[in-house]
Amino acid sequence: IAKSQTTGQEVTQTVDVIADNIAPTTKATTSGTMGQQNYYRGNVTVNLVASDTAQEGIDPSGILSIFYKIDDNDIVAVAGAATDIAFTAEGAHTLTYFSQDNAGNKEVEKTLSIIIDNIPPELTFNFDQTKKDLEFTATDNISGPDNIAITDQNGVVTATDQAGNTTKLVFNEKNRKQSLRAQVKSISHNDTTVNLSSNRISFAWFYGYTPKIPAILGGLQ
């Protein structure tokens, strides 16, 4: 209500008030050594940045806080529009997060999966009588056997899990089936060579007869 400057009478005026009614949005960016989607080797940092959307005719109210929780832990509130979250423990983690603006609008919760695996897979082998060659399998503390890739080329056998950890066997023989034997030259985990100075891993196979033992390689092992 205001008074007219010309008549002095009270005049009722109507003013439209446009309120901020749009929730903010939060973007998550991860940094770390990534393998397949959501799988990492080593520590992972997640950067959360919240933004408030401008509306026609009114400025956004701005970000009040970012909220997040890791796995089943309590929710953490961080004032402002950005924060970093560190993940160091091996295993699977779920990050739940959202932001709230100064007008009270809350974003719908979002989730992010992070799986940290620092241990290379374990390679095992046996002799396949049908293939007449060594057959390799692998196990891992995080990745299932079906999700571990095994390559066998030119005397080099490599097992790679979903995080990108590798175990590699290098044989002296480029073609085991042709030489009818296999002797491990080196073993490495994530490109770090294992000391084999006090170990020897050899394998040999024969067709149609039984050899006298010890026979080759200074005794079969």
Backbone hydrogen bonds in HBPLUS format (Angstrom, degrees):
<---DONOR---> <-ACCEPTOR-->    atom                        ^
c    i                          cat <-CA-CA->   ^        H-A-AA   ^      H-
h    n   atom  resd res      DA  || num        DHA   H-A  angle D-A-AA Bond
n    s   type  num  typ     dist DA aas  dist angle  dist       angle   num
A0002-ALA N   A0011-VAL O   2.82 MM   9  5.21 164.7  1.84 148.7 153.7     1
A0011-VAL N   A0002-ALA O   2.45 MM   9  5.21 165.2  1.47 167.7 173.1     2
A0004-SER N   A0009-GLN O   2.67 MM   5  5.40 162.6  1.70 152.6 156.0     3
A0008-GLY N   A0004-SER O   2.83 MM   4  4.83 138.6  2.00 124.5 136.3     4
A0025-THR N   A0051-SER O   2.94 MM  26  5.53 161.5  1.98 160.4 165.3     5
A0051-SER N   A0025-THR O   2.83 MM  26  5.53 155.9  1.89 159.7 168.0     6
A0027-LYS N   A0049-VAL O   2.85 MM  22  5.34 168.4  1.86 149.3 150.0     7
A0049-VAL N   A0027-LYS O   3.01 MM  22  5.34 157.9  2.06 148.3 155.5     8
A0029-THR N   A0047-ASN O   2.94 MM  18  5.11 153.6  2.01 139.6 148.4     9
A0047-ASN N   A0029-THR O   2.78 MM  18  5.11 171.8  1.78 153.6 154.7    10
A0031-SER N   A0045-THR O   2.87 MM  14  5.33 140.8  2.03 149.9 161.5    11
A0045-THR N   A0031-SER O   3.06 MM  14  5.33 165.1  2.09 152.6 157.5    12
A0041-ARG N   A0033-THR O   2.82 MM   8  5.39 157.5  1.87 156.8 164.6    13
A0035-GLY N   A0039-TYR O   2.82 MM   4  5.34 168.5  1.84 139.6 143.1    14
A0036-GLN N   A0162-GLN O   2.77 MM 126  5.43 178.2  1.77 176.9 176.3    15
A0039-TYR N   A0036-GLN O   2.97 MM   3  5.42 163.2  2.00 136.0 139.7    16
A0115-ILE N   A0038-ASN O   2.80 MM  77  5.88 155.0  1.86 176.1 173.8    17
A0040-TYR N   A0115-ILE O   2.77 MM  75  6.07 152.0  1.84 166.1 168.7    18
A0117-ASP N   A0040-TYR O   2.90 MM  77  6.19 167.0  1.91 173.0 175.0    19
A0044-VAL N   A0087-PHE O   2.94 MM  43  5.07 164.9  1.97 149.2 154.2    20
A0087-PHE N   A0044-VAL O   2.73 MM  43  5.07 158.2  1.78 163.8 166.5    21
A0046-VAL N   A0085-ILE O   2.79 MM  39  5.09 165.0  1.82 151.8 156.3    22
A0085-ILE N   A0046-VAL O   2.82 MM  39  5.09 150.2  1.90 142.6 152.7    23
A0048-LEU N   A0083-THR O   2.84 MM  35  5.37 167.7  1.85 169.9 172.2    24
A0083-THR N   A0048-LEU O   2.97 MM  35  5.37 146.8  2.08 147.5 154.8    25
A0050-ALA N   A0081-ALA O   2.80 MM  31  4.94 163.8  1.83 141.9 147.4    26
A0058-ILE N   A0055-GLN O   3.16 MM   3  5.52 171.5  2.17 129.0 129.0    27
A0102-ASN N   A0062-GLY O   2.82 MM  40  5.73 147.1  1.93 157.7 162.7    28
A0064-LEU N   A0100-GLN O   2.80 MM  36  5.68 157.3  1.85 141.2 148.4    29
A0080-GLY N   A0064-LEU O   3.18 MM  16  5.81 170.1  2.19 129.7 130.8    30
A0065-SER N   A0100-GLN O   3.28 MM  35  5.61 155.7  2.34 144.3 150.9    31
A0100-GLN N   A0065-SER O   3.01 MM  35  5.61 156.2  2.07 162.1 164.9    32
A0066-ILE N   A0078-VAL O   2.84 MM  12  5.20 161.7  1.87 149.5 153.6    33
A0078-VAL N   A0066-ILE O   2.78 MM  12  5.20 162.9  1.81 158.6 164.3    34
A0067-PHE N   A0098-PHE O   2.76 MM  31  5.41 176.7  1.77 172.6 172.5    35
A0098-PHE N   A0067-PHE O   2.94 MM  31  5.41 150.2  2.03 151.3 155.3    36
A0068-TYR N   A0076-VAL O   2.93 MM   8  5.33 153.2  2.00 146.3 155.1    37
A0076-VAL N   A0068-TYR O   2.65 MM   8  5.33 169.1  1.66 161.7 165.0    38
A0069-LYS N   A0096-THR O   2.87 MM  27  5.35 145.4  1.99 148.9 156.5    39
A0096-THR N   A0069-LYS O   2.99 MM  27  5.35 171.8  2.00 162.0 164.4    40
A0073-ASN N   A0070-ILE O   3.04 MM   3  5.65 165.5  2.07 140.0 143.1    41
A0071-ASP N   A0094-THR O   2.78 MM  23  4.95 171.3  1.78 155.6 158.3    42
A0091-GLY N   A0116-ILE O   2.84 MM  25  5.14 163.1  1.86 137.7 143.1    43
A0116-ILE N   A0091-GLY O   2.91 MM  25  5.14 162.1  1.95 144.0 141.0    44
A0093-HIS N   A0114-ILE O   2.71 MM  21  5.14 149.2  1.80 152.3 163.0    45
A0114-ILE N   A0093-HIS O   2.94 MM  21  5.14 169.0  1.95 147.4 149.3    46
A0095-LEU N   A0112-LEU O   2.83 MM  17  5.04 172.8  1.84 154.9 156.8    47
A0112-LEU N   A0095-LEU O   2.78 MM  17  5.04 140.0  1.94 140.9 153.2    48
A0097-TYR N   A0110-LYS O   2.93 MM  13  5.43 157.1  1.98 146.9 153.7    49
A0110-LYS N   A0097-TYR O   2.92 MM  13  5.43 161.5  1.95 155.2 161.4    50
A0107-GLU N   A0099-SER O   2.92 MM   8  5.52 165.4  1.94 173.0 175.8    51
A0101-ASP N   A0105-ASN O   3.02 MM   4  5.53 153.3  2.09 149.4 156.3    52
A0104-GLY N   A0101-ASP O   3.07 MM   3  5.53 162.9  2.10 113.8 118.5    53
A0122-GLU N   A0139-THR O   2.78 MM  17  5.31 163.8  1.80 157.8 163.3    54
A0139-THR N   A0122-GLU O   3.03 MM  17  5.31 150.4  2.12 140.5 149.3    55
A0124-THR N   A0137-THR O   2.91 MM  13  5.44 164.5  1.94 157.5 158.1    56
A0137-THR N   A0124-THR O   2.93 MM  13  5.44 162.8  1.96 151.7 156.1    57
A0126-ASN N   A0135-GLU O   3.05 MM   9  5.48 149.9  2.14 146.6 155.4    58
A0135-GLU N   A0126-ASN O   2.75 MM   9  5.48 164.1  1.78 166.3 171.1    59
A0128-ASP N   A0133-ASP O   2.90 MM   5  5.62 172.1  1.91 161.3 162.0    60
A0132-LYS N   A0128-ASP O   2.70 MM   4  5.56 130.3  1.94 143.2 158.9    61
A0147-ASN N   A0144-GLY O   2.87 MM   3  5.32 153.2  1.94 116.2 125.1    62
A0148-ILE N   A0145-PRO O   3.35 MM   3  5.46 166.3  2.37 109.8 110.0    63
A0149-ALA N   A0160-THR O   2.94 MM  11  5.17 147.4  2.05 158.6 150.7    64
A0160-THR N   A0149-ALA O   2.82 MM  11  5.17 156.7  1.87 149.2 157.3    65
A0151-THR N   A0158-THR O   2.90 MM   7  5.27 158.1  1.95 149.2 156.3    66
A0158-THR N   A0151-THR O   2.91 MM   7  5.27 153.8  1.98 143.3 151.9    67
A0153-GLN N   A0156-VAL O   2.98 MM   3  5.38 158.3  2.03 154.5 150.9    68
A0156-VAL N   A0153-GLN O   2.91 MM   3  5.38 155.2  1.97 117.9 126.1    69
A0171-PHE N   A0155-GLY O   2.79 MM  16  5.08 174.5  1.79 162.2 164.1    70
A0157-VAL N   A0169-LEU O   2.82 MM  12  5.09 165.6  1.85 154.8 159.2    71
A0169-LEU N   A0157-VAL O   2.77 MM  12  5.09 164.2  1.79 155.1 160.4    72
A0159-ALA N   A0167-THR O   2.88 MM   8  5.27 163.0  1.90 154.6 160.3    73
A0167-THR N   A0159-ALA O   2.98 MM   8  5.27 148.8  2.08 145.6 155.1    74
A0161-ASP N   A0165-ASN O   3.03 MM   4  5.54 155.1  2.10 151.9 158.7    75
A0164-GLY N   A0161-ASP O   3.04 MM   3  5.36 154.5  2.10 108.7 116.8    76
A0190-ASN N   A0166-THR O   2.81 MM  24  4.96 159.7  1.85 139.1 146.1    77
A0168-LYS N   A0188-SER O   2.87 MM  20  5.22 162.3  1.90 153.5 157.9    78
A0188-SER N   A0168-LYS O   2.99 MM  20  5.22 151.5  2.08 143.2 150.7    79
A0170-VAL N   A0186-SER O   2.93 MM  16  5.17 164.0  1.95 155.1 155.1    80
A0185-LYS N   A0170-VAL O   2.54 MM  15  5.37 155.9  1.60 150.5 159.1    81
A0186-SER N   A0170-VAL O   3.13 MM  16  5.17 150.2  2.22 136.0 141.1    82
A0172-ASN N   A0183-GLN O   2.89 MM  11  5.75 160.0  1.93 165.2 170.4    83
A0179-SER N   A0175-ASN O   3.17 MM   4  6.42 160.2  2.21 151.6 157.2    84
A0180-LEU N   A0176-ARG O   2.77 MM   4  5.62 130.4  2.01 146.7 158.4    85
A0205-TRP N   A0180-LEU O   3.10 MM  25  5.65 161.2  2.14 149.1 147.9    86
A0182-ALA N   A0203-PHE O   2.68 MM  21  5.07 153.1  1.75 152.6 154.4    87
A0203-PHE N   A0182-ALA O   2.72 MM  21  5.07 135.1  1.92 145.3 158.6    88
A0184-VAL N   A0201-ILE O   2.90 MM  17  5.53 156.8  1.96 160.0 167.3    89
A0194-VAL N   A0187-ILE O   2.70 MM   7  5.50 173.7  1.70 161.0 159.9    90
A0189-HIS N   A0192-THR O   2.92 MM   3  5.18 156.2  1.98 142.1 140.3    91
A0192-THR N   A0189-HIS O   2.90 MM   3  5.18 158.5  1.94 112.6 119.8    92
A0199-ASN N   A0196-LEU O   3.05 MM   3  5.01 167.9  2.07 110.9 113.5    93
A0219-GLY N   A0216-ILE O   2.91 MM   3  5.68 148.4  2.01 122.4 129.8    94
